[in-house]
Amino acid sequence: MRLAEKTAIIVGGGGGIGKHIALAFAREGAKVVVGDIDPESAEETVSEITSTGGEALAVKVDTRSEDEVNELVQKTLEKFGAIDLLVSAARIASLVKMVDMSEEEWDTVIDYNAKGVFFLCTAVAREMIKKNGGKMIIVSSTAGISGPEQLSHYAASMGAVMGFARSLGLEMEDKNIKVNIICPGYVETRELKLGAELRGTPLEEDTVVLFSPLRQVDDEPEAIARMAVFIASEDGDYLSNVTYPLWEDEVTFHRNMTLPTKRAL
């Protein structure tokens, strides 16, 4: 197993892409700490892991709170003794035109998506520096590159995350800490639901926002999880400070999804 003896914190692991990554890491032998703003969903992910013999811990964490993030790190160290891997996959979104957006809505998305990554990486980096090694995988979005309509605040937060992670990667190079970014090509229903709940206006129906002309998402979370496992394992030790947009174009999509295509790869 490629991640045996590794301890991983997966924030946003209660559902969606984060859950796929948490389960994939556990299948590869990692001890997984599932951090999520929804404690019940975190427990559900942990139950799936432990039911197959894996080791896991659920921790409720709102990434906008530095205290809760620090508590997540402390509970991880108390349970497993070290932090080898961090995956930041906690994101929220809402669909609103810029001219109709309130300051509160802007601040909520920016704080949760961007400031949360800052708090997480800061707390985990301090521990990784002590052990002279580790890997961070930041799940951002191609929205930070393309800037889709009705998602200006989300796009701004994703662009901020990418810029932050690139700078962090350079700062951590001499500490043997690798930082890489994965950019999915759609906004998950869970992101929209969490965003609605934080605003106090629950989403009435499932919605998925796609950025790719291919309009396919069924297998993407698992493809992202496989990519995350590769980056986290020894196979990905040479990767550092790289951004992987899964939907950059049709060829990139087929290559990353390991699907056949008539175009030359």
VENPE-V591850 format. One record per residue. N is the residue number from 1. SS is DSSP state (2 for helix, 1 for strand, 0 for the rest). PSI is psi in whole degrees, 0 to 359 (none if undefined). NEAR is the number of other C-alpha atoms within 12 Angstrom. Layout:
BEGIN
n = (N N)
ss = (SS SS)
psi = (PSI PSI)
near = (NEAR NEAR)
END
This chain:
BEGIN
n = (1 2 3 4 5 6 7 8 9 10 11 12 13 14 15 16 17 18 19 20 21 22 23 24 25 26 27 28 29 30 31 32 33 34 35 36 37 38 39 40 41 42 43 44 45 46 47 48 49 50 51 52 53 54 55 56 57 58 59 60 61 62 63 64 65 66 67 68 69 70 71 72 73 74 75 76 77 78 79 80 81 82 83 84 85 86 87 88 89 90 91 92 93 94 95 96 97 98 99 100 101 102 103 104 105 106 107 108 109 110 111 112 113 114 115 116 117 118 119 120 121 122 123 124 125 126 127 128 129 130 131 132 133 134 135 136 137 138 139 140 141 142 143 144 145 146 147 148 149 150 151 152 153 154 155 156 157 158 159 160 161 162 163 164 165 166 167 168 169 170 171 172 173 174 175 176 177 178 179 180 181 182 183 184 185 186 187 188 189 190 191 192 193 194 195 196 197 198 199 200 201 202 203 204 205 206 207 208 209 210 211 212 213 214 215 216 217 218 219 220 221 222 223 224 225 226 227 228 229 230 231 232 233 234 235 236 237 238 239 240 241 242 243 244 245 246 247 248 249 250 251 252 253 254 255 256 257 258 259 260 261 262 263 264 265)
ss = (0 0 0 0 0 0 1 1 1 1 1 0 0 0 0 2 2 2 2 2 2 2 2 2 2 2 2 0 0 0 1 1 1 1 1 1 0 0 2 2 2 2 2 2 2 2 2 2 2 2 0 0 0 0 0 1 1 1 1 1 0 0 0 0 0 2 2 2 2 2 2 2 2 2 2 2 2 2 2 2 0 0 0 0 1 1 1 1 0 0 0 0 0 0 0 0 0 2 2 2 0 0 2 2 2 2 2 2 2 2 2 2 2 2 2 2 2 2 2 2 2 2 2 2 2 2 2 2 2 2 2 0 0 1 1 1 1 1 1 1 1 0 2 2 2 2 0 0 0 0 0 2 2 2 2 2 2 2 2 2 2 2 2 2 2 2 2 2 2 2 2 2 2 2 2 0 1 1 1 1 1 1 1 1 0 1 1 0 2 2 2 2 2 2 2 2 2 2 2 0 0 0 0 0 0 0 0 0 1 1 0 0 0 0 0 0 0 0 0 2 2 2 2 2 2 2 2 2 2 2 2 2 0 2 2 2 0 0 0 0 0 0 1 1 1 0 0 0 0 2 2 2 2 2 2 2 0 0 0 0 0 0 0 0 0)
psi = (133 340 21 140 8 145 127 134 123 107 129 18 5 347 172 217 318 319 318 319 317 315 321 318 319 319 332 9 1 148 124 129 117 108 136 150 338 101 328 318 324 317 323 317 316 320 320 322 312 335 340 17 5 168 130 159 135 134 128 128 130 112 349 349 115 324 317 324 316 324 321 313 316 317 325 314 321 323 315 350 348 166 115 328 142 130 119 106 18 115 150 161 165 152 112 139 147 320 344 0 135 160 322 318 318 310 321 313 315 316 314 316 321 307 325 319 321 311 315 308 323 311 318 322 321 322 321 324 322 324 5 50 156 174 140 133 120 121 109 229 148 348 330 346 316 331 64 156 153 13 35 321 320 314 319 318 322 322 321 318 316 316 317 313 323 316 317 319 320 319 330 355 316 0 5 34 122 135 125 159 134 132 100 167 22 163 126 152 320 322 317 321 316 320 318 318 320 335 351 20 83 141 130 334 159 135 136 131 119 145 351 140 343 337 52 127 352 318 357 317 320 325 319 321 319 320 319 319 316 313 321 337 176 331 332 17 336 353 129 135 42 142 127 100 114 333 29 320 178 321 315 318 309 321 312 332 0 44 150 148 151 341 153 136 none)
near = (16 22 29 23 23 33 39 51 56 55 55 46 50 43 37 41 46 45 41 35 49 55 44 37 47 41 29 30 28 38 39 52 54 52 47 43 38 28 23 20 27 35 28 26 42 36 26 29 34 24 16 15 17 27 33 39 40 40 38 31 37 34 41 29 22 24 18 24 33 30 23 36 44 23 26 34 25 15 22 23 20 32 41 41 45 54 48 48 50 51 50 44 44 40 31 22 17 21 13 15 20 16 14 15 30 32 24 32 40 33 34 41 44 39 29 40 44 32 32 44 42 26 31 42 36 24 28 32 25 17 18 20 27 40 49 49 52 55 49 45 47 36 38 35 29 26 22 27 21 22 38 29 39 46 37 32 37 45 31 30 46 37 27 30 37 27 22 31 32 20 20 29 26 15 22 25 38 42 47 44 44 47 42 47 44 44 42 33 28 35 37 33 29 34 36 26 21 27 21 12 15 18 22 11 12 16 19 25 30 26 33 28 15 20 17 22 28 18 23 35 34 27 30 44 38 31 36 48 39 28 37 42 33 19 14 24 21 19 27 32 31 26 33 33 36 41 35 27 21 26 22 24 33 24 23 33 27 19 17 15 15 10 13 10 15)
END
